[in-house]
Amino acid sequence: MRRKIAAGNWKMNGLKASLAEVEALKPVCTGECDVILCPPATLVAAMAEVAKGANITVGGQDCHWNESGAHTGDIAAEMLADAGAGAVILGHSERRADHCETDMMVHNKALAAWRAGLQAIICVGETEAERDAGTTLDIIGGQLAGSTPDGATAENTVIAYEPVWAIGTGRTPTLEEIAEVHDFLRGRLVERFGLDGEGFRLLYGGSVKPGNAAEIFAVSNVDGGLVGGASLKASDFSGIIQAANG
């Protein structure tokens, strides 16, 4: 059985006062699922301190592929680990679109994450135009192949499927559409990594809420969620964690 994950991506949200939400989450972080919270880089160290002793892993939202250097404004995977992170989101559609990140860049960032001892959460997803054109599986297959290095294992890598058109829009694919993509991803992972491909955890992201989390997490090959807005408030995210707890 693959252990479920409830992962929260705070994106460009959160100040020190927001850490009270992490404290409020502790009672539902019972250890039945893995809880990952990815705040802005400014809060990683402080959140790691608040999360000590709880079943909460703190993660970054991006990292550079180099360990150090003249890269103003970037953050190395080693810096995230030094601040207390245990994971990092890579290749999120907002990074791919806003910062022109390519599959090869994400690939190199995953290698950096592993180098620093971080778990890489590699994101894939299609735009609305790509779904309407019927190329969803082609796009996602290409992103998965290009963004995931050969050294990927179920321990060092999680794959997150986020349809771009569903992120923050309130629109959610049907359960059948989610199953189609997750089953496809599982097939590609098994094809590439053999039986080890069965162990990779696949997260769904895109307008996951307390009200729909349980039914989404029950879909074939959905091993939890990568949650945006609903992870900012303990009152919302606790319901999603409870759904992942089963």
C-alpha positions in Angstrom: 0.0 0.0 0.0 1.3 3.4 -0.9 1.1 5.9 2.0 -1.1 8.9 1.1 0.4 12.5 1.1 -1.4 15.7 1.9 0.9 18.4 0.5 0.3 22.1 0.7 1.8 24.8 -1.6 1.5 28.2 -0.1 2.8 29.9 -3.3 3.6 33.6 -2.7 1.5 33.8 0.4 2.3 33.9 4.1 4.0 36.1 6.7 5.3 35.0 10.2 1.8 35.4 11.6 0.7 32.7 9.2 2.7 30.1 11.1 -0.2 29.9 13.7 -2.0 27.9 11.0 0.8 25.3 11.2 0.4 25.1 15.0 -3.3 24.6 14.5 -2.7 21.7 12.1 -0.8 19.5 14.6 -3.7 17.7 16.2 -4.8 16.2 12.8 -1.2 15.2 11.8 -1.5 11.8 13.4 1.0 10.0 11.2 -1.5 8.1 9.1 -0.5 10.1 6.0 2.5 12.2 5.2 1.9 15.9 5.5 4.1 18.3 3.5 3.9 22.1 3.7 5.8 24.3 1.2 5.8 27.9 2.3 7.7 30.8 0.6 11.5 30.6 1.2 11.3 33.3 3.8 9.3 31.0 6.1 11.0 27.7 5.6 13.3 27.9 8.6 10.7 29.4 10.9 8.1 26.8 9.8 10.5 23.9 10.3 11.0 25.2 13.9 7.2 25.3 14.5 6.7 21.9 12.9 9.4 20.2 15.1 8.0 17.0 16.8 4.9 17.0 14.5 4.3 14.7 11.5 4.9 17.6 9.1 7.7 17.9 6.5 8.5 21.4 5.4 9.4 21.9 1.7 10.5 24.6 -0.7 8.7 25.7 -3.8 11.7 25.7 -6.2 15.5 25.3 -6.2 18.4 26.1 -8.5 20.4 23.2 -10.0 23.7 24.6 -8.8 24.9 24.2 -5.2 26.1 27.9 -5.1 27.1 30.7 -7.4 26.2 34.0 -9.0 22.5 33.4 -9.3 20.9 36.4 -7.7 17.5 35.7 -6.3 17.8 31.9 -6.6 18.0 29.4 -3.8 20.0 26.2 -3.8 18.6 22.8 -2.7 21.4 22.7 0.0 20.1 26.0 1.4 16.6 24.6 1.7 17.9 21.5 3.5 20.0 23.7 5.7 16.9 25.7 6.6 15.1 22.5 7.7 13.3 21.4 4.5 12.9 17.8 3.5 11.2 18.3 0.1 10.9 20.7 -2.8 8.3 21.3 -5.5 9.8 21.3 -9.0 8.3 22.2 -12.4 5.0 23.6 -11.1 3.1 25.0 -14.1 3.4 28.5 -12.7 7.2 28.2 -12.8 7.1 26.7 -16.2 4.9 29.5 -17.5 6.2 32.5 -15.5 9.9 31.6 -15.6 10.0 29.6 -18.9 11.2 26.5 -17.1 11.9 23.6 -19.5 11.7 19.8 -18.8 15.5 19.7 -18.8 15.7 22.5 -16.1 13.3 20.6 -14.0 15.3 17.4 -14.6 18.5 19.2 -13.3 16.7 20.6 -10.3 15.5 17.1 -9.4 19.2 16.0 -9.4 20.0 18.9 -7.2 17.2 18.1 -4.8 18.5 14.5 -4.4 22.0 15.8 -4.0 20.8 17.8 -1.0 18.8 14.9 0.4 15.4 16.4 -0.5 12.4 14.6 -1.9 11.5 16.0 -5.3 7.8 16.7 -6.1 7.8 16.9 -9.9 4.8 18.5 -11.4 3.2 17.8 -14.8 0.0 19.1 -16.3 -1.7 20.3 -19.5 -3.3 23.7 -20.4 -6.9 24.1 -21.3 -6.0 24.4 -25.0 -4.0 21.2 -24.8 -6.8 19.3 -23.2 -9.3 20.7 -25.8 -7.0 19.6 -28.5 -6.9 16.0 -27.2 -3.2 16.1 -26.5 -3.3 15.8 -22.7 -1.5 12.4 -22.5 1.1 13.4 -25.1 1.9 16.5 -23.1 2.0 14.8 -19.7 4.0 11.9 -21.1 6.6 14.2 -22.5 6.9 16.2 -19.3 7.2 13.1 -17.2 9.9 11.6 -19.4 11.9 14.9 -19.7 11.6 16.1 -16.1 12.3 12.9 -14.3 15.9 11.7 -14.1 16.9 8.0 -14.4 17.8 7.9 -10.7 14.2 8.5 -9.6 12.9 6.1 -6.9 9.7 5.9 -4.9 11.6 7.3 -1.9 13.2 10.4 -3.6 10.5 11.4 -6.0 6.8 12.1 -6.0 4.9 13.0 -9.2 2.1 15.6 -9.0 -0.5 15.9 -11.8 -2.0 19.4 -11.9 -4.2 20.3 -14.9 -3.3 24.0 -15.4 -6.9 25.0 -16.2 -8.0 23.6 -12.8 -5.5 25.4 -10.6 -7.3 28.1 -8.5 -10.2 28.2 -10.9 -12.7 26.1 -8.9 -12.9 23.8 -12.0 -12.1 20.2 -11.3 -11.8 17.4 -13.9 -14.2 14.5 -13.6 -13.1 11.6 -11.5 -12.8 9.6 -14.7 -10.5 12.2 -16.3 -8.3 12.2 -13.2 -8.2 8.4 -13.2 -7.3 8.3 -16.9 -4.2 10.6 -16.3 -3.1 8.9 -13.1 -3.4 5.4 -14.6 -1.4 6.6 -17.6 1.3 8.0 -15.3 1.4 4.7 -13.4 1.8 2.8 -16.7 4.6 5.0 -17.9 6.5 4.7 -14.5 6.2 1.0 -14.5 7.3 0.9 -18.2 10.4 2.9 -17.3 11.3 1.7 -13.8 9.8 -1.8 -13.7 8.1 -2.9 -10.5 9.6 0.1 -8.7 7.2 2.2 -10.7 4.4 0.8 -8.6 5.8 2.5 -5.6 5.9 6.1 -6.8 3.2 8.2 -5.2 1.0 10.2 -7.6 -0.6 13.4 -6.3 -3.6 15.2 -7.8 -3.7 19.0 -7.7 -6.2 21.6 -8.9 -9.0 23.0 -6.8 -8.8 20.3 -4.1 -11.0 21.2 -1.2 -12.2 19.5 2.0 -15.5 18.8 0.3 -14.0 16.9 -2.7 -10.8 15.5 -1.3 -12.1 12.1 -0.1 -13.6 11.2 -3.5 -10.6 12.3 -5.4 -8.2 10.4 -3.1 -10.3 7.3 -3.7 -9.6 7.4 -7.4 -7.4 4.8 -9.0 -3.7 5.6 -8.6 -4.3 8.9 -6.7 -2.1 8.8 -3.6 -3.0 12.2 -2.2 -3.1 15.8 -3.2 -0.9 18.9 -3.9 -3.1 21.6 -2.6 -2.9 25.4 -3.2 -5.3 27.9 -1.6 -7.0 25.4 0.7 -3.6 24.7 2.4 -3.3 28.3 3.7 -5.9 27.8 6.5 -5.8 25.0 9.1 -9.6 24.9 9.0 -9.5 23.9 5.3 -6.4 21.9 5.1 -7.2 19.8 8.2 -10.2 18.3 6.3 -7.9 17.4 3.4 -5.5 15.8 5.8 -8.3 13.8 7.4 -9.4 12.6 3.9 -5.8 11.4 3.3 -5.7 9.7 6.6 -8.7 7.7 5.4 
